[in-house]
Amino acid sequence: MQVKKAVLTAALLGSLLVSLQGCVAVVAGGMVAGAVATTDRRTLGAQTEDKAIAVKAETRMPQIVGDAGHVNVNSYNRKVLLTGEVRDEEMKRAVEAEVRGITNVDNVINELVVAGPSSYTSRSNDALITSKVKISLADKKTVSANSFKVVTERGNVYLMGLVTQREGNIAAQVAQGVSGVIRVVKIFEYISEEDLRAMQPQSPPQAAQ
C-alpha cells in the first residue's frame, strides 16, 4: 500500500508541475492516464465522450470569451462544470448555451462568476489545492481516490464523481480539511451501495486444499 500511495503522490505532484510549467510528458502521462482509466467508474464510452466534450468546449471558448474572461471546462459522465471568470451575465449565458449545444452533454453546472480573469498566482494556488485534496483522498482508506474528479477555482473545491452518499460525505469532509480551501461544492451522481459492490472486481475463488 505504501508503494501504491507513493506512486499516486508522485503522479499528482507531477501533474501539478505540468500545470504550472505548461509542458507535457507524453509517455509518463499516458501511463498514468491508462492506470486511472481502469479504475474509473464511468464506462469507457462515457470517458471518451467526456474528453470529446471538453475538447470541443475549450476549442469554442476563445470565440465567445476572447481576452475578456477565463473559462475552465470539466466533464464527468456527460455533466459539464463551468468555472472561471467572464465579463458579464450575457457572456456567462452565451458560454452555457454553447456548451449545452455540444453532442452528448446531459447537463451544465454553471459556476462562472462575473469578474476579471484570475491571476497566474491564483491559478497556481488552485492547482496546489487540487493536488493536496487528491493526496488527502488517497490517504483515506474508506474511499477510492480515483472515483473523484477534483476541480479548484479561487479556493473553491468542486467534487465530481459516481459515488455513494457515504463516499461523497467523506470526500467533502476530507477536502474541507485541506489548507487553503474556502468552500466545498458536491456535484456528485449518486449510486447505491449495491451498485458500488457490483462495480468492484470480484476476487477469484480459492482453490480447494
DOGU-948472 format. One record per residue: x, y, z of N, C-alpha, C in turn; residue in three letters. Coordinates in steps of 0.02 Angstrom, whole numbers, plus 50000, padded with zeros to 5 digits. Each point is the difference from the previous one (the first is absolute). Example, Ala and Ser with C-alpha at 12.3 -4.5 7.8 and 13.67 -1.06 7.14 Angstrom:
BEGIN
+-------+-------+-------+-------+-------+-------+-------+-------+-------+------+
|  n.px |  n.py |  n.pz | ca.px | ca.py | ca.pz |  c.px |  c.py |  c.pz | rest |
+-------+-------+-------+-------+-------+-------+-------+-------+-------+------+
| 50660 | 49716 | 50390 | 49955 | 50059 | 50000 | 50045 | 50060 | 50000 |  ALA |
| 49982 | 50053 | 49964 | 50042 | 50059 | 50003 | 49961 | 50055 | 50037 |  SER |
+-------+-------+-------+-------+-------+-------+-------+-------+-------+------+
***
This chain:
BEGIN
+-------+-------+-------+-------+-------+-------+-------+-------+-------+------+
|  n.px |  n.py |  n.pz | ca.px | ca.py | ca.pz |  c.px |  c.py |  c.pz | rest |
+-------+-------+-------+-------+-------+-------+-------+-------+-------+------+
| 50041 | 49940 | 50000 | 49959 | 50060 | 50000 | 50043 | 50063 | 50000 |  MET |
| 50056 | 49998 | 50036 | 50044 | 50059 | 50002 | 50028 | 50015 | 49931 |  GLN |
| 50018 | 49947 | 49963 | 50028 | 50010 | 49933 | 49947 | 50031 | 49955 |  VAL |
| 49938 | 49973 | 50005 | 49944 | 50025 | 49959 | 49987 | 50074 | 50015 |  LYS |
| 50001 | 50017 | 50064 | 49988 | 50069 | 50019 | 50056 | 50045 | 49974 |  LYS |
| 50062 | 49976 | 50004 | 50056 | 50040 | 49976 | 49995 | 50013 | 49926 |  ALA |
| 49979 | 49950 | 49962 | 49993 | 50008 | 49928 | 49946 | 50051 | 49984 |  VAL |
| 49942 | 49995 | 50036 | 49946 | 50047 | 49989 | 50021 | 50071 | 50018 |  LEU |
| 50035 | 50007 | 50056 | 50023 | 50066 | 50021 | 50047 | 50030 | 49948 |  THR |
| 50047 | 49960 | 49975 | 50047 | 50024 | 49949 | 49963 | 50021 | 49937 |  ALA |
| 49949 | 49962 | 49982 | 49961 | 50017 | 49940 | 49963 | 50066 | 50009 |  ALA |
| 49972 | 50010 | 50060 | 49963 | 50061 | 50013 | 50046 | 50061 | 50001 |  LEU |
| 50057 | 49992 | 50031 | 50048 | 50055 | 50002 | 50027 | 50015 | 49930 |  LEU |
| 50008 | 49947 | 49962 | 50023 | 50009 | 49931 | 49949 | 50039 | 49959 |  GLY |
| 49936 | 49984 | 50010 | 49948 | 50036 | 49963 | 49998 | 50073 | 50021 |  SER |
| 50015 | 50015 | 50063 | 50002 | 50068 | 50024 | 50055 | 50038 | 49964 |  LEU |
| 50060 | 49970 | 49994 | 50055 | 50033 | 49965 | 49983 | 50014 | 49928 |  LEU |
| 49965 | 49953 | 49969 | 49979 | 50009 | 49930 | 49955 | 50060 | 49994 |  VAL |
| 49952 | 50007 | 50047 | 49953 | 50055 | 49996 | 50034 | 50067 | 50010 |  SER |
| 50052 | 50001 | 50040 | 50035 | 50063 | 50013 | 50051 | 50017 | 49947 |  LEU |
| 50031 | 49951 | 49970 | 50053 | 50012 | 49952 | 49976 | 49998 | 49928 |  GLN |
| 49942 | 49969 | 49989 | 49972 | 49999 | 49933 | 50033 | 49951 | 49953 |  GLY |
| 50032 | 49948 | 50026 | 50031 | 49950 | 49958 | 49969 | 49932 | 50016 |  CYS |
| 50004 | 49954 | 49952 | 49967 | 49936 | 50007 | 50049 | 49943 | 49988 |  VAL |
| 50001 | 49953 | 50048 | 50040 | 49940 | 49991 | 49953 | 49947 | 49971 |  ALA |
| 50001 | 49992 | 49935 | 49950 | 49960 | 49965 | 50001 | 49927 | 50023 |  VAL |
| 50058 | 49969 | 50002 | 50004 | 49929 | 50017 | 49977 | 49987 | 50071 |  VAL |
| 50028 | 50037 | 50048 | 49981 | 49991 | 50070 | 49927 | 50017 | 50010 |  ALA |
| 49976 | 50053 | 49968 | 49930 | 50019 | 50008 | 49954 | 49947 | 49974 |  GLY |
| 50019 | 49968 | 49944 | 49958 | 49947 | 49973 | 49997 | 49941 | 50045 |  GLY |
| 50055 | 49983 | 50033 | 50000 | 49944 | 50047 | 49954 | 50013 | 50059 |  MET |
| 50005 | 50061 | 50028 | 49958 | 50017 | 50057 | 49926 | 50000 | 49980 |  VAL |
| 49985 | 50030 | 49941 | 49931 | 50003 | 49977 | 49971 | 49931 | 49990 |  ALA |
| 50041 | 49955 | 49973 | 49976 | 49932 | 49989 | 49985 | 49964 | 50065 |  GLY |
| 50041 | 50011 | 50051 | 49989 | 49968 | 50064 | 49937 | 50027 | 50033 |  ALA |
| 49989 | 50066 | 49995 | 49940 | 50030 | 50030 | 49938 | 49977 | 49964 |  VAL |
| 50003 | 49994 | 49933 | 49941 | 49981 | 49961 | 49974 | 49931 | 50020 |  ALA |
| 50044 | 49956 | 50020 | 49979 | 49932 | 50017 | 49961 | 49998 | 50065 |  THR |
| 50007 | 50051 | 50043 | 49964 | 50001 | 50064 | 49944 | 50052 | 49999 |  THR |
| 49989 | 50032 | 49943 | 49948 | 50050 | 49993 | 49932 | 49966 | 50000 |  ASP |
| 49952 | 50027 | 50036 | 49934 | 49970 | 50004 | 49956 | 50016 | 49940 |  ARG |
| 50021 | 50048 | 49959 | 49964 | 50013 | 49939 | 50014 | 49945 | 49949 |  ARG |
| 49954 | 49990 | 49953 | 50014 | 49954 | 49946 | 50054 | 50030 | 49956 |  THR |
| 50033 | 49958 | 49960 | 50050 | 50026 | 49954 | 49969 | 50048 | 49950 |  LEU |
| 49937 | 49986 | 49981 | 49965 | 50045 | 49955 | 49990 | 50069 | 50031 |  GLY |
| 49981 | 50002 | 50063 | 49990 | 50064 | 50035 | 50065 | 50037 | 50008 |  ALA |
| 50054 | 49964 | 50015 | 50066 | 50032 | 50006 | 50020 | 50032 | 49935 |  GLN |
| 49989 | 49965 | 49944 | 50018 | 50026 | 49935 | 49958 | 50061 | 49983 |  THR |
| 49935 | 49997 | 50015 | 49955 | 50056 | 49986 | 50018 | 50060 | 50042 |  GLU |
| 50019 | 49989 | 50063 | 50019 | 50056 | 50044 | 50061 | 50036 | 49972 |  ASP |
| 50049 | 49962 | 49975 | 50059 | 50032 | 49970 | 49981 | 50040 | 49938 |  LYS |
| 49957 | 49972 | 49959 | 49978 | 50034 | 49939 | 49961 | 50064 | 50016 |  ALA |
| 49957 | 49996 | 50050 | 49961 | 50059 | 50021 | 50047 | 50056 | 50023 |  ILE |
| 50049 | 49983 | 50042 | 50046 | 50050 | 50026 | 50040 | 50032 | 49943 |  ALA |
| 50024 | 49960 | 49954 | 50040 | 50026 | 49944 | 49958 | 50047 | 49956 |  VAL |
| 49939 | 49979 | 49984 | 49956 | 50041 | 49958 | 49984 | 50066 | 50034 |  LYS |
| 49985 | 49997 | 50066 | 49982 | 50061 | 50037 | 50059 | 50047 | 50004 |  ALA |
| 50059 | 49974 | 50017 | 50059 | 50042 | 50006 | 50019 | 50032 | 49933 |  GLU |
| 49988 | 49963 | 49945 | 50015 | 50027 | 49934 | 49955 | 50059 | 49983 |  THR |
| 49939 | 49998 | 50025 | 49951 | 50053 | 49983 | 50005 | 50061 | 50046 |  ARG |
| 50030 | 49992 | 50059 | 50000 | 50055 | 50049 | 50034 | 50064 | 49974 |  MET |
| 50057 | 49996 | 49965 | 50032 | 50063 | 49977 | 49954 | 50043 | 49957 |  PRO |
| 49956 | 49969 | 49961 | 49954 | 50037 | 49957 | 49948 | 50037 | 50040 |  GLN |
| 49983 | 49974 | 50059 | 49947 | 50030 | 50041 | 50029 | 50047 | 50052 |  ILE |
| 50054 | 49980 | 50031 | 50028 | 50036 | 50057 | 50058 | 50046 | 49979 |  VAL |
| 50043 | 49976 | 49956 | 50059 | 50038 | 49981 | 50044 | 50015 | 50059 |  GLY |
| 50024 | 50062 | 50005 | 50042 | 50021 | 50056 | 49959 | 50028 | 50059 |  ASP |
| 49933 | 49998 | 49993 | 49958 | 50030 | 50051 | 49981 | 49952 | 50056 |  ALA |
| 50028 | 49940 | 49999 | 49984 | 49952 | 50052 | 50047 | 49941 | 50001 |  GLY |
| 49986 | 49954 | 50044 | 50041 | 49940 | 50008 | 49953 | 49945 | 50021 |  HIS |
| 49989 | 49951 | 49955 | 49951 | 49948 | 50013 | 50033 | 49932 | 50002 |  VAL |
| 49986 | 49962 | 50053 | 50022 | 49930 | 50006 | 49941 | 49954 | 49989 |  ASN |
| 50011 | 49947 | 49961 | 49946 | 49953 | 49984 | 50020 | 49930 | 50025 |  VAL |
| 49958 | 49971 | 50042 | 50012 | 49931 | 50025 | 49936 | 49960 | 49990 |  ASN |
| 50008 | 49942 | 49968 | 49942 | 49957 | 49987 | 50010 | 49934 | 50035 |  SER |
| 49948 | 49978 | 50037 | 50002 | 49935 | 50033 | 49933 | 49966 | 49990 |  TYR |
| 50002 | 49943 | 49967 | 49939 | 49961 | 49984 | 49949 | 50044 | 49965 |  ASN |
| 50025 | 50041 | 49954 | 49960 | 50043 | 49956 | 49969 | 50060 | 50036 |  ARG |
| 50021 | 50013 | 50061 | 49978 | 50059 | 50037 | 50058 | 50049 | 50000 |  LYS |
| 49989 | 50061 | 49977 | 50053 | 50048 | 49990 | 50000 | 50054 | 50054 |  VAL |
| 50058 | 50009 | 50030 | 50009 | 50053 | 50049 | 50039 | 50057 | 49968 |  LEU |
| 49972 | 50060 | 50003 | 50033 | 50060 | 49974 | 50023 | 50043 | 50059 |  LEU |
| 50064 | 50015 | 50003 | 50026 | 50043 | 50053 | 50045 | 50053 | 49967 |  THR |
| 50012 | 50053 | 50037 | 50043 | 50054 | 49975 | 49964 | 50067 | 50002 |  GLY |
| 50024 | 50046 | 49958 | 49974 | 50068 | 50002 | 49980 | 50023 | 49930 |  GLU |
| 49946 | 50039 | 49997 | 49976 | 50029 | 49937 | 49985 | 50074 | 50010 |  VAL |
| 49994 | 50036 | 49945 | 49991 | 50073 | 50002 | 49933 | 50021 | 50030 |  ARG |
| 49946 | 49965 | 49980 | 49933 | 50020 | 50023 | 49952 | 49940 | 49997 |  ASP |
| 49938 | 50012 | 50022 | 49950 | 49947 | 50002 | 49983 | 49975 | 49930 |  GLU |
| 50002 | 50045 | 49951 | 49986 | 49980 | 49931 | 50051 | 49949 | 49976 |  GLU |
| 50063 | 50012 | 50015 | 50053 | 49953 | 49980 | 49993 | 49934 | 50037 |  MET |
| 49981 | 50003 | 50063 | 49989 | 49940 | 50040 | 49946 | 49957 | 49969 |  LYS |
| 49945 | 50031 | 49979 | 49947 | 49963 | 49968 | 50021 | 49972 | 49932 |  ARG |
| 50040 | 50039 | 49963 | 50022 | 49979 | 49934 | 50045 | 49938 | 50005 |  ALA |
| 50044 | 49999 | 50050 | 50044 | 49943 | 50010 | 49959 | 49938 | 50015 |  VAL |
| 49952 | 50007 | 50046 | 49959 | 49942 | 50019 | 49960 | 49974 | 49940 |  GLU |
| 49971 | 50045 | 49961 | 49960 | 49980 | 49943 | 50043 | 49962 | 49949 |  ALA |
| 50061 | 50024 | 49989 | 50045 | 49967 | 49953 | 50017 | 49929 | 50022 |  GLU |
| 50014 | 49992 | 50064 | 50018 | 49934 | 50027 | 49940 | 49953 | 49999 |  VAL |
| 49941 | 50026 | 50016 | 49940 | 49957 | 49999 | 49986 | 49973 | 49930 |  ARG |
| 50023 | 50035 | 49949 | 49988 | 49978 | 49932 | 50048 | 49946 | 49975 |  GLY |
| 50050 | 49983 | 50040 | 50049 | 49949 | 49980 | 49969 | 49931 | 50007 |  ILE |
| 50013 | 49957 | 49951 | 49973 | 49932 | 50000 | 50020 | 49962 | 50063 |  THR |
| 49953 | 49964 | 50029 | 50008 | 49956 | 50058 | 50001 | 50036 | 50067 |  ASN |
| 49994 | 50066 | 50001 | 49997 | 50035 | 50064 | 49931 | 49990 | 50032 |  VAL |
| 49999 | 49973 | 50060 | 49936 | 49987 | 50035 | 49979 | 50060 | 50043 |  ASP |
| 50049 | 50033 | 50030 | 49984 | 50055 | 50045 | 50060 | 50047 | 50006 |  ASN |
| 49987 | 50063 | 50018 | 50053 | 50049 | 50009 | 49992 | 50033 | 50068 |  VAL |
| 50053 | 49999 | 50040 | 50000 | 50034 | 50064 | 50043 | 50063 | 49990 |  ILE |
| 49967 | 50057 | 49999 | 50033 | 50063 | 49983 | 50022 | 50037 | 50063 |  ASN |
| 50064 | 49995 | 50017 | 50028 | 50032 | 50059 | 50044 | 50060 | 49980 |  GLU |
| 49991 | 50026 | 49940 | 50038 | 50058 | 49978 | 49980 | 50061 | 50041 |  LEU |
| 50048 | 50044 | 50012 | 49986 | 50062 | 50036 | 50018 | 50059 | 49956 |  VAL |
| 49965 | 50054 | 50011 | 50015 | 50062 | 49963 | 50057 | 50036 | 50035 |  VAL |
| 50059 | 49998 | 49970 | 50060 | 50029 | 50030 | 50055 | 50000 | 49947 |  ALA |
| 50054 | 50034 | 50015 | 50057 | 49999 | 49956 | 50035 | 49932 | 50003 |  GLY |
| 50037 | 49982 | 49948 | 50034 | 49935 | 49999 | 50046 | 49992 | 50061 |  PRO |
| 50001 | 49940 | 50029 | 50042 | 49987 | 50058 | 50074 | 50005 | 49983 |  SER |
| 50040 | 50015 | 50050 | 50072 | 50008 | 49990 | 50036 | 49933 | 49996 |  SER |
| 50062 | 50002 | 49975 | 50040 | 49939 | 49998 | 50011 | 49973 | 50070 |  TYR |
| 50009 | 50044 | 50049 | 50010 | 49979 | 50069 | 49939 | 49963 | 50026 |  THR |
| 49941 | 50026 | 49985 | 49938 | 49969 | 50023 | 49992 | 49931 | 49968 |  SER |
| 50015 | 49994 | 49936 | 49992 | 49936 | 49966 | 50052 | 49949 | 50026 |  ARG |
| 50059 | 50024 | 50015 | 50052 | 49956 | 50027 | 49979 | 49974 | 50069 |  SER |
| 49971 | 50044 | 50040 | 49976 | 49980 | 50066 | 49944 | 49949 | 49994 |  ASN |
| 49955 | 50010 | 49952 | 49946 | 49952 | 49989 | 50027 | 49932 | 49980 |  ASP |
| 50052 | 49998 | 49957 | 50030 | 49937 | 49979 | 50031 | 49964 | 50060 |  ALA |
| 50030 | 50039 | 50045 | 50030 | 49970 | 50060 | 49946 | 49971 | 50046 |  LEU |
| 49945 | 50037 | 50008 | 49946 | 49975 | 50042 | 49971 | 49936 | 49971 |  ILE |
| 49990 | 49998 | 49934 | 49974 | 49939 | 49968 | 50044 | 49940 | 50015 |  THR |
| 50065 | 50009 | 49994 | 50047 | 49945 | 50013 | 49998 | 49978 | 50073 |  SER |
| 49994 | 50048 | 50046 | 49997 | 49983 | 50071 | 49936 | 49962 | 50017 |  LYS |
| 49944 | 50020 | 49968 | 49937 | 49965 | 50012 | 50005 | 49928 | 49974 |  VAL |
| 50029 | 49991 | 49941 | 50006 | 49933 | 49971 | 50044 | 49955 | 50044 |  LYS |
| 50055 | 50028 | 50024 | 50044 | 49962 | 50044 | 49965 | 49982 | 50065 |  ILE |
| 49961 | 50047 | 50027 | 49963 | 49986 | 50062 | 49948 | 49946 | 49989 |  SER |
| 49968 | 50000 | 49942 | 49952 | 49947 | 49985 | 50034 | 49933 | 49993 |  LEU |
| 50061 | 50000 | 49972 | 50038 | 49937 | 49993 | 50019 | 49972 | 50069 |  ALA |
| 50007 | 50044 | 50049 | 50017 | 49978 | 50068 | 49940 | 49967 | 50035 |  ASP |
| 49940 | 50016 | 49976 | 49940 | 49975 | 50032 | 49985 | 49929 | 49976 |  LYS |
| 49999 | 49953 | 50046 | 49992 | 49929 | 49981 | 49928 | 49982 | 49985 |  LYS |
| 49951 | 50042 | 50019 | 49930 | 49982 | 49992 | 49970 | 50025 | 49934 |  THR |
| 50040 | 50034 | 49959 | 49977 | 50022 | 49934 | 50054 | 49987 | 49948 |  VAL |
| 49980 | 49998 | 49937 | 50047 | 49991 | 49945 | 50014 | 50068 | 49969 |  SER |
| 50062 | 50024 | 50005 | 50018 | 50067 | 49975 | 49985 | 50007 | 49926 |  ALA |
| 50008 | 49946 | 49961 | 49989 | 50003 | 49928 | 49927 | 50008 | 49982 |  ASN |
| 49956 | 49994 | 50048 | 49928 | 50007 | 49987 | 49978 | 50073 | 50001 |  SER |
| 50046 | 50046 | 50015 | 49982 | 50070 | 50007 | 50039 | 50043 | 49950 |  PHE |
| 49965 | 50048 | 49971 | 50032 | 50052 | 49960 | 50000 | 50063 | 50042 |  LYS |
| 50058 | 50030 | 50008 | 50007 | 50059 | 50043 | 50017 | 50061 | 49957 |  VAL |
| 49961 | 50052 | 50007 | 50010 | 50063 | 49963 | 50002 | 50056 | 50051 |  VAL |
| 50051 | 50044 | 49996 | 50005 | 50056 | 50046 | 50001 | 50065 | 49962 |  THR |
| 49960 | 50048 | 50023 | 49996 | 50066 | 49969 | 49995 | 50052 | 50055 |  GLU |
| 50051 | 50043 | 50005 | 50002 | 50053 | 50051 | 49991 | 49973 | 50071 |  ARG |
| 50027 | 49941 | 50013 | 49997 | 49970 | 50066 | 49937 | 49959 | 50012 |  GLY |
| 49953 | 50001 | 49953 | 49939 | 49960 | 50005 | 50013 | 49932 | 49968 |  ASN |
| 49987 | 49947 | 50036 | 50013 | 49932 | 49975 | 49934 | 49968 | 49978 |  VAL |
| 49999 | 49977 | 49938 | 49942 | 49966 | 49973 | 50017 | 49925 | 49994 |  TYR |
| 49957 | 49958 | 50028 | 50011 | 49928 | 49998 | 49948 | 49968 | 49955 |  LEU |
| 50024 | 49962 | 49950 | 49956 | 49965 | 49954 | 50014 | 49925 | 50005 |  MET |
| 49952 | 49958 | 49980 | 50013 | 49929 | 50001 | 49936 | 49959 | 50005 |  GLY |
| 50008 | 49935 | 49985 | 49947 | 49951 | 50010 | 50013 | 49967 | 50068 |  LEU |
| 49966 | 50023 | 50052 | 50016 | 49978 | 50068 | 49937 | 49987 | 50040 |  VAL |
| 50008 | 49966 | 50056 | 49945 | 49991 | 50046 | 49994 | 50062 | 50044 |  THR |
| 49943 | 50006 | 50034 | 49991 | 50057 | 50046 | 50055 | 49999 | 50053 |  GLN |
| 50017 | 49941 | 50024 | 50052 | 49993 | 50051 | 50067 | 50025 | 49974 |  ARG |
| 50019 | 49978 | 49940 | 50064 | 50021 | 49972 | 50002 | 50075 | 49988 |  GLU |
| 49944 | 50027 | 49976 | 49997 | 50072 | 49987 | 50010 | 50041 | 50062 |  GLY |
| 49969 | 49979 | 50055 | 50007 | 50037 | 50063 | 50071 | 49996 | 50027 |  ASN |
| 50031 | 49942 | 49994 | 50069 | 49991 | 50023 | 50046 | 50045 | 49959 |  ILE |
| 49992 | 49999 | 49934 | 50044 | 50040 | 49957 | 49992 | 50074 | 50014 |  ALA |
| 49939 | 50023 | 50012 | 49989 | 50071 | 50015 | 50034 | 50020 | 50065 |  ALA |
| 49997 | 49956 | 50050 | 50033 | 50014 | 50064 | 50075 | 50003 | 49991 |  GLN |
| 50027 | 49954 | 49960 | 50072 | 49999 | 49988 | 50022 | 50064 | 49965 |  VAL |
| 49963 | 50020 | 49948 | 50018 | 50060 | 49962 | 49995 | 50062 | 50043 |  ALA |
| 49949 | 50004 | 50043 | 49992 | 50059 | 50042 | 50057 | 50007 | 50049 |  GLN |
| 50033 | 49945 | 50017 | 50055 | 50002 | 50047 | 50067 | 50019 | 49970 |  GLY |
| 50002 | 50010 | 49934 | 50063 | 50018 | 49966 | 50011 | 50075 | 50006 |  VAL |
| 50061 | 50020 | 50017 | 50015 | 50071 | 50008 | 49990 | 50037 | 49934 |  SER |
| 49971 | 50060 | 50005 | 49989 | 50041 | 49941 | 49931 | 49992 | 49969 |  GLY |
| 49963 | 49949 | 50020 | 49934 | 49988 | 49972 | 49949 | 50047 | 50032 |  VAL |
| 49965 | 50037 | 49959 | 49950 | 50047 | 50025 | 49931 | 49968 | 50005 |  ILE |
| 49982 | 49961 | 49948 | 49934 | 49970 | 49997 | 50004 | 49935 | 49962 |  ARG |
| 49958 | 49952 | 50018 | 49997 | 49936 | 49964 | 49930 | 49993 | 49971 |  VAL |
| 49998 | 49986 | 49935 | 49936 | 49992 | 49965 | 49996 | 49929 | 49973 |  VAL |
| 49948 | 49964 | 50020 | 49991 | 49930 | 49977 | 49957 | 49999 | 49937 |  LYS |
| 50029 | 49974 | 49946 | 49964 | 49993 | 49937 | 50003 | 49926 | 49981 |  ILE |
| 49969 | 49959 | 50041 | 50005 | 49928 | 49992 | 49940 | 49971 | 49963 |  PHE |
| 50011 | 49943 | 49970 | 49946 | 49958 | 49976 | 50000 | 49940 | 50047 |  GLU |
| 49948 | 49994 | 50040 | 50000 | 49950 | 50053 | 49979 | 49931 | 49975 |  TYR |
| 50034 | 49950 | 50027 | 49983 | 49930 | 49988 | 49987 | 49968 | 50068 |  ILE |
| 49969 | 49942 | 49999 | 49987 | 49964 | 50062 | 50060 | 49959 | 50021 |  SER |
| 49999 | 49977 | 50062 | 50053 | 49956 | 50024 | 50000 | 49934 | 49960 |  GLU |
| 49940 | 49978 | 49979 | 49994 | 49939 | 49960 | 50033 | 50011 | 49932 |  GLU |
| 49988 | 50059 | 49970 | 50032 | 50016 | 49935 | 50076 | 50000 | 50008 |  ASP |
| 50024 | 50027 | 50056 | 50072 | 50003 | 50012 | 50030 | 49930 | 50004 |  LEU |
| 49967 | 49955 | 50036 | 50025 | 49932 | 50006 | 50002 | 49965 | 49932 |  ARG |
| 49951 | 50015 | 49958 | 49997 | 49970 | 49934 | 50056 | 50025 | 49955 |  ALA |
| 50024 | 50062 | 50012 | 50054 | 50028 | 49960 | 50069 | 49974 | 50020 |  MET |
| 50006 | 49977 | 50062 | 50065 | 49979 | 50025 | 50018 | 49932 | 49971 |  GLN |
| 50064 | 49990 | 49981 | 50021 | 49935 | 49973 | 49993 | 49945 | 50051 |  PRO |
| 49978 | 49942 | 49977 | 49990 | 49943 | 50045 | 50066 | 49962 | 50008 |  GLN |
| 50013 | 49979 | 50062 | 50060 | 49960 | 50013 | 49990 | 49930 | 49971 |  SER |
| 50052 | 49972 | 49968 | 49992 | 49932 | 49972 | 49990 | 49949 | 50056 |  PRO |
| 49962 | 49948 | 49988 | 49989 | 49949 | 50053 | 50064 | 49965 | 50019 |  PRO |
| 50007 | 49984 | 50064 | 50060 | 49967 | 50024 | 49998 | 49926 | 49980 |  GLN |
| 50057 | 49975 | 49980 | 50005 | 49929 | 49981 | 49993 | 49957 | 50062 |  ALA |
| 49969 | 49943 | 49993 | 49992 | 49953 | 50056 | 50067 | 49974 | 50022 |  ALA |
| 50009 | 49995 | 50065 | 50063 | 49975 | 50027 | 50000 | 49923 | 50002 |  GLN |
+-------+-------+-------+-------+-------+-------+-------+-------+-------+------+
***
